[in-house]
Amino acid sequence: MGTGVGITAPFGRLLRTLRHSRRVRGQFDARGRHKQAGQVHLHLAHALACLGERAEAAAEYRAALALEDRAPADVRDEARAGLAALTAGRPAPLTRFAQ
């Protein structure tokens, strides 16, 4: 009974991250809250990459990078590393989910 919890709990968190991030994705940038917009794109990209949705993850990494200097450097750096891994066909690097 206990072995399934370890597998399904992280998957459930990924699905909740996807639902929430997709719901709020455009709200922050439209309000000029670029730091939060970058973080949402980044978190969504990470979740999509973990689920194997590589094309959609790459689009979200690019959206975070498109914010340029309006998003914090740590968000851009993490997005750049994630996109590079996806492009090279490597597993996404360990993420720390920029705060």
C-alpha positions as CSV (number, residue, x, y, z in Angstrom):
1,M,0.0,0.0,0.0
2,G,2.7,2.5,0.9
3,T,4.8,2.1,-2.3
4,G,2.3,3.8,-4.6
5,V,2.3,7.0,-2.5
6,G,5.9,7.8,-3.4
7,I,5.2,7.6,-7.1
8,T,1.8,9.3,-7.3
9,A,2.4,12.2,-4.9
10,P,5.1,13.9,-7.1
11,F,2.9,13.3,-10.1
12,G,0.0,14.9,-8.4
13,R,2.1,17.9,-7.5
14,L,3.2,18.2,-11.2
15,L,-0.4,18.2,-12.3
16,R,-1.4,20.8,-9.7
17,T,1.5,23.0,-10.8
18,L,0.4,22.6,-14.5
19,R,-3.2,23.5,-13.7
20,H,-2.3,26.5,-11.5
21,S,0.4,27.8,-13.8
22,R,-1.7,27.6,-16.9
23,R,-4.5,29.4,-15.1
24,V,-2.3,32.4,-14.0
25,R,0.2,32.4,-16.9
26,G,-0.8,35.7,-18.6
27,Q,-2.0,37.6,-15.5
28,F,1.3,38.7,-14.2
29,D,2.9,40.1,-17.3
30,A,-0.2,41.9,-18.2
31,R,0.0,43.7,-14.9
32,G,3.7,44.5,-15.2
33,R,4.7,41.9,-12.6
34,H,7.5,40.5,-14.8
35,K,9.4,38.6,-12.0
36,Q,6.3,36.6,-11.2
37,A,5.5,36.1,-14.9
38,G,9.0,34.7,-15.4
39,Q,8.6,32.4,-12.5
40,V,5.3,31.1,-13.8
41,H,6.7,30.4,-17.2
42,L,9.7,28.7,-15.6
43,H,7.7,26.5,-13.2
44,L,5.3,25.5,-16.1
45,A,8.3,24.6,-18.3
46,H,9.9,22.5,-15.6
47,A,6.6,20.6,-15.0
48,L,6.1,20.1,-18.7
49,A,9.6,18.8,-19.2
50,C,9.2,16.3,-16.4
51,L,6.1,15.0,-18.1
52,G,7.9,14.7,-21.4
53,E,6.1,17.6,-23.1
54,R,9.3,18.8,-24.6
55,A,7.9,21.2,-27.3
56,E,5.5,22.9,-24.9
57,A,8.3,23.1,-22.2
58,A,10.7,24.7,-24.7
59,A,8.0,27.3,-25.5
60,E,7.6,28.2,-21.8
61,Y,11.4,28.4,-21.3
62,R,11.5,30.8,-24.3
63,A,8.7,32.8,-22.9
64,A,10.6,33.3,-19.6
65,L,13.7,34.3,-21.6
66,A,11.7,36.7,-23.8
67,L,11.1,38.8,-20.7
68,E,14.8,39.7,-20.9
69,D,15.9,42.1,-18.2
70,R,12.4,42.5,-16.8
71,A,12.8,39.0,-15.2
72,P,15.4,38.3,-12.6
73,A,18.8,36.9,-13.7
74,D,18.3,33.6,-11.7
75,V,15.0,33.0,-13.6
76,R,16.7,33.6,-16.9
77,D,19.7,31.5,-16.0
78,E,17.5,28.6,-15.0
79,A,15.3,28.9,-18.1
80,R,18.4,29.0,-20.3
81,A,19.8,25.9,-18.7
82,G,16.5,24.1,-19.0
83,L,16.1,25.0,-22.7
84,A,19.7,24.0,-23.4
85,A,19.1,20.6,-21.9
86,L,15.9,20.1,-23.8
87,T,17.5,21.2,-27.1
88,A,20.4,18.8,-26.6
89,G,18.1,15.9,-25.7
90,R,19.4,15.7,-22.2
91,P,17.3,15.4,-19.1
92,A,16.5,18.8,-17.6
93,P,19.0,19.9,-15.0
94,L,18.1,19.8,-11.4
95,T,15.9,22.7,-10.7
96,R,15.7,24.9,-7.7
97,F,12.5,26.8,-8.7
98,A,13.8,30.3,-8.6
99,Q,12.1,32.3,-5.8
